Amino acid sequence: MARWHRLITATPEDVWAVLGDGSLYAHWVVGTHDTWDRDGDWPAVGSELGYTVKLGTWTMKGRTISRLCEPGRRLELEAVNPLGSARIGIRTLPWGDRCLVLVDEHPLRGPAAPLHNAALDALLRWRNRNMLARLDRAVREAAERADRSGRAATAGRAGRHGGTADGHA
């Protein structure tokens, strides 16, 4: 089983906000070019996201199914494509004022499952290391967007409600 972890300077809730937003999936999942809702309310158990993987001119479509969802704590996914499927487990743990994110992944079905070995685990660990770095970046970008929209909303309220008691500036 390929395991990796990363300490992210954010709360588990902030990390979960990104994990739970299907539209951000391609921003943090390595190899994913595009995603779309297929079925359900992501990441509720049984919900699905479609995805596309592109390598040069080669394209493959697949789907990711939420198999277990404990909001704010744990997400178990099954990525299914014509080559087989893989289980991806993600846990978020509070770590002081940060969030420790743990990922483990292994093939379930298809040609990679019976061939699962240390070399494949090394490749998956490399992928998961990069995926967690991308997740960290996506969490920071989401926080920056929220901060900008919060500042804009505050500025908008000040503009609408500023001035003197009689409504004149």
Rosetta blueprint (number, residue, H / E / L):
1 M L
2 A E
3 R E
4 W E
5 H E
6 R E
7 L E
8 I E
9 T L
10 A L
11 T L
12 P H
13 E H
14 D H
15 V H
16 W H
17 A H
18 V H
19 L H
20 G L
21 D L
22 G H
23 S H
24 L H
25 Y H
26 A H
27 H H
28 W H
29 V L
30 V L
31 G L
32 T E
33 H E
34 D E
35 T E
36 W E
37 D E
38 R E
39 D E
40 G L
41 D L
42 W L
43 P L
44 A L
45 V L
46 G L
47 S L
48 E E
49 L E
50 G E
51 Y E
52 T E
53 V E
54 K E
55 L E
56 G L
57 T L
58 W E
59 T E
60 M E
61 K E
62 G E
63 R E
64 T E
65 I E
66 S E
67 R E
68 L E
69 C E
70 E E
71 P L
72 G L
73 R L
74 R E
75 L E
76 E E
77 L E
78 E E
79 A E
80 V E
81 N E
82 P L
83 L L
84 G E
85 S E
86 A E
87 R E
88 I E
89 G E
90 I E
91 R E
92 T E
93 L E
94 P E
95 W E
96 G L
97 D L
98 R E
99 C E
100 L E
101 V E
102 L E
103 V E
104 D E
105 E E
106 H E
107 P E
108 L E
109 R E
110 G L
111 P L
112 A L
113 A L
114 P L
115 L L
116 H L
117 N L
118 A H
119 A H
120 L H
121 D H
122 A H
123 L H
124 L H
125 R H
126 W H
127 R H
128 N H
129 R H
130 N H
131 M H
132 L H
133 A H
134 R H
135 L H
136 D H
137 R H
138 A H
139 V H
140 R H
141 E H
142 A H
143 A H
144 E H
145 R H
146 A H
147 D H
148 R H
149 S H
150 G H
151 R H
152 A H
153 A H
154 T H
155 A H
156 G H
157 R H
158 A H
159 G H
160 R H
161 H H
162 G L
163 G L
164 T L
165 A L
166 D L
167 G L
168 H L
169 A L
